[in-house]
Amino acid sequence: MQTFTDTIAVLLFLSPLWFPLLLAIIFNKQLKQYAYNREVKRVQREMEMGELDAQIIREARRRRYGS
């Protein structure tokens, strides 16, 4: 019975550490989903504008950001 009580005590002691970790995991997934959705929308816009416009935009971005 002492082992069970010790286990519960340890879990209660560690429980405040799990909450921020869980939030970080959820927030990270949401950030990845947001970034993915933004990229999809960007590609859709480029496809709607036409390939020439998309090439001009990519070239301007490359010059501006140096990538």
MODELLER restraints for C-alpha pairs under 7 A, 6 or more apart:
rsr = mdl.restraints
at = mdl.atoms
rsr.add(forms.Gaussian(group=physical.xy_distance, feature=features.Distance(at['CA:46:A'], at['CA:54:A']), mean=5.14, stdev=0.5))
